[in-house]
Amino acid sequence: METFHIIHTNDFHSHFEYLPAVKRIILEKRENYQRDHESYLLIDDGDNLDRSHPLTEATMGVANVNYLNDLHFDAVTIGNNEGLGMNPAELTRIYQKSHFKIIEGNVFEKNTKKLPNFARRDYIFRIGNLKIGIFGYTAFFNSYLFNGWNAVSYEQLIASEVEKLRPQVDVLILLSHLGIKVDESIADQCPLIDVIIGSHTHHLLPHGEIRNGVLLAAAGKFFENTGFIDLTLENRRILKKSAYTVPSEVLPKDILQNDILSKKGDQIMEQELVIENSPGFGFSNFEKSDLSELFVLALRNYTGCKYVILNAGLFLNGLPKGKVTYREVFHALPHPIHPIIVKLTGVQLRSFITEIENTRNFLTKYPLKGVSFRGRIFGSMLYYGIEVDGSNAFFNHRKIVDDQVYSIVVPDNFRYLKYFPSIEQASKIKPFYGKFLREVLRDYLKNSYGRK
């Protein structure tokens, strides 16, 4: 009889303040396993990178890969944050020096229609007499297409993958960056899988869950917890499986360490000069400002569309007078959000405006969390090229016509907010996934103001 362990993390989102605590937990457990001569794997289940942290942005994710290497992770899968936040060339670059296996089977390079060179569909770890088979999938979004990827649903792949791997291994593990509901569905349909390590929906299963004979495990978000799985085997057959999580105890020195890492990222970004003689751009979360006016000019220049709707809460800081580096631009717009153009009929546009006005008072001070937003409050909705006067709305000073089609630039996270269902009814959505909002602003400043 032998015991095999899995240590797992997920949805770090570059919350480096939790990393020292998780490191202490991992090192202590690893020492215990080694003392007892018990085998283990260390796994991360995706959304490790988040470019809203200065160090991740400044190093384009290399800092995240370095800590995974330093802790000797054995395998990771990618999350939607990696796929939507970086194109194939960028992700390939940061994984060049990875010492771990990158396992994902449903996100392909758009140009080659193949898995990226850094990834493998599955991998069999041989640990002592055991064969541990691991495969992984990440959440599917159509918008991958606009960032150089072509993702397909796990449903098209999982049956053949399980059929191929199961006869070859003693333990079969799915790294699922798909969400709890999908994990439950897979467990119901695929009892041949032994363990599903879950993520994406930031769910925490403190004691795991056995569903249709499959062990579901998940460790929440941000490294607030570390997950552990214990498998007891005899003659390479699983007799018992269980899971638990350990909360992270963040010490004052851990917060200080995160501050140091953030400052390190800031120092790197300060090396990129944007403009030398800025007139200064103030910001507001409640009305139009110098910065919002500038940003709209940048969006118009980048997308070719004159009409813009955005929320003032996007702006976290203004830009100073004089020298402006990428550091200031980053902290003004830290969100991993892209612009999109939505095409709406006049009827749909009026519905969208009605949705905005009906939720305006509520959303203005609403502390929105998630959907790529990294601000304090959602802020007031701002119209550019559109006028609203009571029940009347005008587009370019003209009344909106029911069957005419109108193009408007909005932040792409509007698509995922329940407050604006009209966005998803758009006849066409054109994403601009080449740049985050801050990069649009940075490049406009460089090109329009120069380094005078």
C-alpha positions as CSV (number, residue, x, y, z in Angstrom):
1,M,0.0,0.0,0.0
2,E,1.3,3.5,-0.9
3,T,0.1,7.1,-0.7
4,F,0.5,9.6,-3.5
5,H,-0.1,13.3,-3.0
6,I,-1.0,16.3,-5.2
7,I,-0.4,19.9,-4.2
8,H,-2.5,22.2,-6.3
9,T,-3.0,26.0,-6.8
10,N,-5.2,28.0,-9.2
11,D,-6.4,31.4,-10.2
12,F,-3.4,33.3,-8.7
13,H,-4.1,36.3,-10.9
14,S,-0.7,37.7,-9.8
15,H,-1.7,38.2,-6.2
16,F,1.9,38.2,-5.1
17,E,0.9,39.1,-1.5
18,Y,-0.1,35.5,-1.0
19,L,2.9,33.9,-2.6
20,P,5.2,33.8,0.4
21,A,2.5,32.1,2.5
22,V,1.8,29.5,-0.2
23,K,5.5,28.9,-0.5
24,R,5.8,28.2,3.2
25,I,2.9,25.8,3.0
26,I,4.3,24.0,0.0
27,L,7.9,23.7,1.4
28,E,6.6,22.3,4.7
29,K,4.4,19.7,3.0
30,R,7.1,18.8,0.6
31,E,9.5,18.2,3.5
32,N,6.9,16.0,5.2
33,Y,6.3,13.9,2.1
34,Q,10.1,13.4,1.5
35,R,10.6,12.4,5.1
36,D,7.9,9.8,4.8
37,H,9.2,8.7,1.4
38,E,5.8,9.5,-0.2
39,S,5.5,10.7,-3.8
40,Y,3.8,13.9,-4.9
41,L,3.2,16.3,-7.8
42,L,2.9,20.1,-7.7
43,I,0.3,21.5,-10.1
44,D,-1.1,24.9,-11.1
45,D,-4.5,25.0,-12.7
46,G,-4.4,28.3,-14.8
47,D,-5.0,32.0,-14.6
48,N,-1.7,32.4,-13.0
49,L,-0.8,35.5,-15.0
50,D,-2.7,38.8,-14.6
51,R,-1.3,41.9,-16.3
52,S,-2.9,44.2,-13.8
53,H,0.0,43.6,-11.4
54,P,3.0,45.9,-12.2
55,L,5.6,43.1,-12.1
56,T,3.6,40.8,-14.4
57,E,3.1,43.6,-16.8
58,A,6.7,44.8,-16.7
59,T,8.1,41.3,-17.3
60,M,5.2,40.2,-19.5
61,G,4.7,37.2,-17.3
62,V,8.3,36.1,-16.9
63,A,8.2,36.8,-13.2
64,N,5.3,34.4,-12.8
65,V,7.1,31.6,-14.7
66,N,10.2,32.2,-12.6
67,Y,8.4,31.6,-9.3
68,L,6.8,28.4,-10.7
69,N,10.3,27.3,-11.6
70,D,11.7,28.2,-8.2
71,L,9.1,26.1,-6.4
72,H,9.6,23.2,-8.8
73,F,6.1,23.0,-10.2
74,D,5.6,19.8,-12.2
75,A,2.7,20.8,-14.4
76,V,0.4,23.7,-15.2
77,T,-2.5,24.3,-17.5
78,I,-3.3,27.7,-19.0
79,G,-6.4,29.7,-18.1
80,N,-8.4,32.1,-20.2
81,N,-6.3,35.0,-18.7
82,E,-3.3,33.6,-20.4
83,G,-5.1,33.0,-23.7
84,L,-7.0,36.3,-23.8
85,G,-4.2,38.4,-22.3
86,M,-1.3,37.2,-24.5
87,N,-1.0,36.1,-28.1
88,P,0.8,32.9,-29.2
89,A,4.2,34.7,-29.7
90,E,4.0,36.4,-26.3
91,L,3.0,33.2,-24.4
92,T,5.6,31.2,-26.2
93,R,8.3,33.7,-25.2
94,I,7.5,33.6,-21.5
95,Y,7.3,29.8,-21.4
96,Q,10.6,29.3,-23.2
97,K,12.4,28.9,-19.8
98,S,9.8,27.0,-18.0
99,H,10.9,23.8,-16.2
100,F,7.4,22.3,-15.9
101,K,5.0,20.6,-18.3
102,I,2.3,22.8,-19.8
103,I,-0.7,20.7,-20.4
104,E,-3.7,21.9,-22.4
105,G,-5.6,20.3,-25.2
106,N,-8.2,22.8,-26.5
107,V,-6.4,26.1,-27.3
108,F,-4.6,26.0,-30.7
109,E,-2.6,28.6,-32.6
110,K,-5.0,30.2,-35.2
111,N,-2.4,30.2,-38.0
112,T,-1.1,26.6,-37.6
113,K,-4.3,25.1,-36.2
114,K,-1.9,23.1,-33.8
115,L,-1.2,23.3,-30.1
116,P,1.5,25.9,-29.4
117,N,5.0,24.5,-29.2
118,F,5.2,24.9,-25.5
119,A,2.1,22.8,-24.8
120,R,1.2,19.1,-24.8
121,R,-2.3,17.6,-24.9
122,D,-1.5,15.2,-22.1
123,Y,1.5,13.8,-20.2
124,I,2.1,10.6,-18.2
125,F,4.3,11.1,-15.1
126,R,6.1,7.9,-14.0
127,I,6.6,8.1,-10.3
128,G,8.0,4.9,-8.8
129,N,5.8,2.1,-10.0
130,L,2.9,4.5,-10.7
131,K,1.8,6.0,-14.0
132,I,-0.1,9.3,-13.5
133,G,-1.9,10.6,-16.6
134,I,-2.8,14.3,-16.8
135,F,-4.7,16.2,-19.4
136,G,-6.2,19.7,-19.3
137,Y,-8.7,22.0,-20.8
138,T,-9.4,25.7,-20.4
139,A,-12.6,27.8,-20.7
140,F,-13.8,28.4,-24.3
141,F,-14.4,31.9,-25.6
142,N,-15.0,33.0,-29.2
143,S,-12.8,36.0,-28.6
144,Y,-9.7,33.8,-28.6
145,L,-9.8,34.1,-32.4
146,F,-9.0,37.8,-32.2
147,N,-5.8,37.2,-30.2
148,G,-4.3,34.6,-32.5
149,W,-5.8,31.6,-30.9
150,N,-8.5,29.1,-32.0
151,A,-10.1,27.4,-29.0
152,V,-12.6,24.6,-29.2
153,S,-14.9,23.2,-26.6
154,Y,-13.7,20.4,-24.3
155,E,-16.8,18.5,-25.3
156,Q,-15.3,17.8,-28.7
157,L,-12.2,16.2,-27.2
158,I,-12.7,14.7,-23.8
159,A,-14.2,11.3,-24.7
160,S,-11.4,10.3,-27.1
161,E,-8.8,11.7,-24.6
162,V,-10.1,9.6,-21.7
163,E,-10.4,6.5,-24.0
164,K,-6.7,6.9,-25.0
165,L,-5.2,7.7,-21.6
166,R,-7.2,5.5,-19.2
167,P,-5.7,2.1,-20.3
168,Q,-2.2,3.5,-20.0
169,V,-2.3,4.9,-16.5
170,D,-3.0,4.0,-12.9
171,V,-4.3,7.5,-12.0
172,L,-6.1,9.8,-14.4
173,I,-6.3,13.5,-13.6
174,L,-8.1,16.3,-15.4
175,L,-6.8,19.9,-15.0
176,S,-10.0,21.8,-15.6
177,H,-10.0,25.5,-16.0
178,L,-13.7,25.2,-17.0
179,G,-15.7,26.1,-13.8
180,I,-17.5,24.1,-11.2
181,K,-20.7,23.4,-13.2
182,V,-18.7,22.0,-16.0
183,D,-16.6,19.9,-13.6
184,E,-19.8,18.4,-12.1
185,S,-21.1,17.6,-15.6
186,I,-17.8,15.9,-16.6
187,A,-17.8,13.9,-13.4
188,D,-21.4,12.7,-14.2
189,Q,-20.4,11.7,-17.7
190,C,-16.8,10.4,-17.2
191,P,-16.5,8.2,-14.1
192,L,-13.2,6.8,-15.6
193,I,-11.5,10.1,-14.5
194,D,-10.1,9.7,-11.0
195,V,-9.6,13.4,-10.0
196,I,-10.7,16.7,-11.5
197,I,-8.7,19.7,-10.2
198,G,-11.0,22.7,-10.9
199,S,-10.7,26.4,-11.3
200,H,-11.9,29.4,-13.4
201,T,-15.0,30.1,-11.3
202,H,-12.9,30.7,-8.1
203,H,-14.8,28.0,-6.2
204,L,-13.4,26.6,-3.0
205,L,-13.9,22.9,-2.0
206,P,-12.4,22.8,1.5
207,H,-12.9,19.0,1.8
208,G,-13.3,18.1,-1.9
209,E,-16.3,16.3,-3.2
210,I,-16.9,12.8,-4.5
211,R,-19.3,12.9,-7.4
212,N,-20.1,9.7,-9.4
213,G,-16.9,8.3,-8.0
214,V,-14.8,11.2,-9.3
215,L,-12.9,13.4,-6.7
216,L,-13.5,17.1,-7.3
217,A,-10.9,19.5,-5.8
218,A,-10.5,23.3,-6.0
219,A,-8.6,25.9,-4.0
220,G,-10.5,29.1,-4.6
221,K,-8.7,32.1,-5.9
222,F,-5.6,34.4,-5.5
223,F,-3.7,31.7,-3.5
224,E,-5.8,32.4,-0.5
225,N,-5.7,28.6,-0.1
226,T,-3.6,25.8,-1.2
227,G,-5.1,22.5,-2.2
228,F,-4.1,19.0,-1.3
229,I,-5.2,15.6,-2.6
230,D,-4.3,12.3,-1.0
231,L,-4.6,9.0,-2.9
232,T,-4.1,5.6,-1.2
233,L,-3.3,2.8,-3.6
234,E,-2.6,-0.9,-3.4
235,N,-1.2,-2.8,-6.4
236,R,-1.5,0.5,-8.3
237,R,-5.3,0.6,-7.8
238,I,-6.9,3.5,-5.9
239,L,-8.5,2.4,-2.6
240,K,-9.2,5.8,-1.1
241,K,-9.1,9.4,-2.3
242,S,-9.6,12.7,-0.4
243,A,-8.9,16.4,-0.7
244,Y,-8.6,19.4,1.6
245,T,-7.3,23.0,1.5
246,V,-5.1,25.0,3.8
247,P,-5.7,28.8,4.1
248,S,-2.8,31.1,3.6
249,E,-1.6,33.1,6.6
250,V,-0.4,36.4,5.2
251,L,2.2,38.0,7.4
252,P,3.1,41.7,7.5
253,K,6.4,40.9,5.8
254,D,4.5,39.3,2.9
255,I,2.6,42.5,2.2
256,L,6.0,44.3,2.3
257,Q,7.4,41.8,-0.2
258,N,4.5,42.4,-2.5
259,D,5.1,46.1,-2.3
260,I,8.8,45.5,-3.2
261,L,7.7,43.4,-6.2
262,S,5.2,46.0,-7.4
263,K,7.9,48.7,-7.1
264,K,10.3,46.5,-9.1
265,G,7.7,46.3,-11.8
266,D,7.2,50.1,-11.6
267,Q,10.9,50.6,-12.0
268,I,11.0,48.5,-15.2
269,M,8.0,50.4,-16.6
270,E,9.6,53.7,-15.8
271,Q,12.3,53.0,-18.3
272,E,9.8,53.4,-21.1
273,L,9.3,57.1,-21.8
274,V,5.9,57.9,-23.3
275,I,6.1,61.8,-23.5
276,E,8.4,64.3,-22.0
277,N,6.2,67.4,-21.8
278,S,2.7,66.4,-20.8
279,P,0.3,69.2,-20.1
280,G,-1.3,67.0,-17.4
281,F,-4.5,65.1,-17.6
282,G,-6.9,65.0,-14.6
283,F,-9.4,62.3,-14.1
284,S,-12.8,61.8,-12.5
285,N,-15.0,58.7,-11.8
286,F,-18.2,60.8,-12.0
287,E,-17.9,63.0,-15.1
288,K,-16.0,63.7,-18.3
289,S,-12.4,64.7,-17.6
290,D,-9.2,65.7,-19.5
291,L,-8.1,62.1,-19.3
292,S,-11.4,60.7,-20.6
293,E,-11.4,63.2,-23.5
294,L,-7.8,62.2,-24.4
295,F,-8.6,58.5,-24.1
296,V,-11.6,58.9,-26.5
297,L,-9.3,60.5,-29.0
298,A,-7.0,57.5,-28.7
299,L,-9.9,55.0,-29.1
300,R,-11.1,56.9,-32.2
301,N,-7.6,56.8,-33.7
302,Y,-7.1,53.1,-33.0
303,T,-10.5,51.8,-34.0
304,G,-11.5,54.3,-36.7
305,C,-14.9,54.7,-34.9
306,K,-16.0,58.2,-33.7
307,Y,-18.7,57.1,-31.2
308,V,-17.7,55.9,-27.8
309,I,-19.5,54.8,-24.6
310,L,-17.4,54.0,-21.5
311,N,-17.5,54.1,-17.7
312,A,-15.5,56.7,-15.9
313,G,-14.4,54.2,-13.3
314,L,-11.9,52.9,-15.8
315,F,-9.6,55.7,-14.8
316,L,-7.7,55.1,-11.5
317,N,-5.3,58.0,-11.8
318,G,-4.6,61.0,-14.0
319,L,-1.4,61.7,-15.9
320,P,1.1,64.2,-14.5
321,K,2.5,67.3,-16.0
322,G,5.9,66.9,-17.6
323,K,7.5,63.5,-18.0
324,V,5.1,60.5,-18.4
325,T,6.4,57.0,-18.5
326,Y,4.5,53.7,-19.1
327,R,4.3,53.4,-15.3
328,E,1.9,56.3,-15.1
329,V,-0.2,55.1,-18.0
330,F,-0.4,51.6,-16.5
331,H,-1.6,52.8,-13.2
332,A,-4.2,55.0,-14.9
333,L,-5.7,52.1,-16.8
334,P,-4.5,48.8,-15.2
335,H,-7.4,46.6,-16.5
336,P,-6.8,43.7,-18.9
337,I,-9.6,45.1,-21.1
338,H,-9.7,45.6,-24.9
339,P,-11.8,47.9,-27.0
340,I,-14.5,46.5,-29.2
341,I,-16.9,48.0,-31.8
342,V,-20.5,46.9,-31.5
343,K,-22.9,47.3,-34.3
344,L,-26.5,48.0,-33.1
345,T,-29.7,48.8,-34.9
346,G,-31.5,52.0,-33.8
347,V,-33.9,49.9,-31.8
348,Q,-31.0,48.0,-30.1
349,L,-29.1,51.3,-29.5
350,R,-32.1,52.9,-27.8
351,S,-32.5,49.7,-25.6
352,F,-28.8,50.0,-24.7
353,I,-29.1,53.6,-23.7
354,T,-32.2,52.8,-21.7
355,E,-30.3,50.0,-19.9
356,I,-27.5,52.6,-19.1
357,E,-29.9,55.2,-17.8
358,N,-31.9,52.7,-15.7
359,T,-28.8,51.5,-13.9
360,R,-26.8,54.8,-13.9
361,N,-27.5,55.7,-10.2
362,F,-26.7,52.2,-9.0
363,L,-23.6,51.6,-11.1
364,T,-22.0,55.0,-10.5
365,K,-20.7,54.0,-7.1
366,Y,-20.9,50.2,-7.5
367,P,-17.6,48.4,-6.5
368,L,-17.5,46.1,-9.5
369,K,-15.3,43.0,-9.1
370,G,-14.2,40.7,-11.8
371,V,-14.9,40.8,-15.5
372,S,-11.3,42.1,-16.0
373,F,-12.2,45.3,-14.1
374,R,-9.5,46.4,-11.6
375,G,-10.9,49.7,-10.5
376,R,-12.5,50.9,-7.3
377,I,-16.0,51.8,-8.6
378,F,-17.8,51.4,-11.9
379,G,-18.3,55.1,-12.2
380,S,-20.6,57.3,-14.3
381,M,-21.4,56.2,-17.9
382,L,-20.0,58.7,-20.5
383,Y,-21.3,59.3,-24.0
384,Y,-19.2,60.6,-26.8
385,G,-20.9,61.5,-30.1
386,I,-24.2,60.5,-28.5
387,E,-26.6,62.9,-26.6
388,V,-29.3,61.8,-24.3
389,D,-32.0,64.3,-23.3
390,G,-34.7,62.7,-21.1
391,S,-36.4,60.1,-23.3
392,N,-34.8,61.4,-26.5
393,A,-31.4,60.1,-27.8
394,F,-29.4,61.6,-30.6
395,F,-26.5,60.0,-32.6
396,N,-24.2,62.7,-34.1
397,H,-26.9,65.3,-33.4
398,R,-29.5,63.3,-35.3
399,K,-32.5,61.3,-34.0
400,I,-31.8,57.6,-33.9
401,V,-33.5,55.7,-36.7
402,D,-34.9,52.2,-35.9
403,D,-33.5,50.2,-38.8
404,Q,-30.3,52.1,-39.2
405,V,-27.1,50.4,-38.0
406,Y,-24.8,52.3,-35.6
407,S,-21.2,51.5,-34.7
408,I,-20.0,52.3,-31.1
409,V,-16.7,51.6,-29.3
410,V,-17.1,50.2,-25.8
411,P,-14.8,48.3,-23.4
412,D,-15.0,44.5,-24.1
413,N,-16.1,43.7,-20.6
414,F,-19.5,45.3,-21.2
415,R,-20.3,42.0,-23.0
416,Y,-20.2,40.1,-19.7
417,L,-22.1,42.6,-17.5
418,K,-25.7,41.5,-16.9
419,Y,-26.8,45.2,-16.9
420,F,-26.3,45.6,-20.7
421,P,-28.0,42.6,-22.5
422,S,-28.3,44.7,-25.7
423,I,-24.6,44.3,-26.3
424,E,-25.0,40.6,-26.9
425,Q,-27.8,41.3,-29.4
426,A,-25.5,43.3,-31.6
427,S,-25.5,42.2,-35.2
428,K,-21.7,42.3,-35.2
429,I,-19.0,42.7,-32.6
430,K,-15.5,43.6,-33.8
431,P,-12.8,43.1,-31.1
432,F,-9.4,44.8,-31.1
433,Y,-7.4,42.3,-29.1
434,G,-4.0,43.6,-30.2
435,K,-3.8,46.1,-27.4
436,F,-5.2,46.6,-23.9
437,L,-6.8,50.0,-23.2
438,R,-3.7,51.4,-21.6
439,E,-1.6,50.4,-24.6
440,V,-4.0,52.2,-26.9
441,L,-3.5,55.3,-24.8
442,R,0.3,54.9,-24.6
443,D,0.7,54.6,-28.3
444,Y,-1.6,57.5,-29.0
445,L,0.4,59.7,-26.7
446,K,3.7,58.7,-28.2
447,N,2.4,59.3,-31.8
448,S,0.4,62.5,-31.2
449,Y,2.5,64.3,-28.6
450,G,5.9,63.0,-29.3
451,R,8.9,63.4,-27.1
452,K,9.2,67.1,-27.2
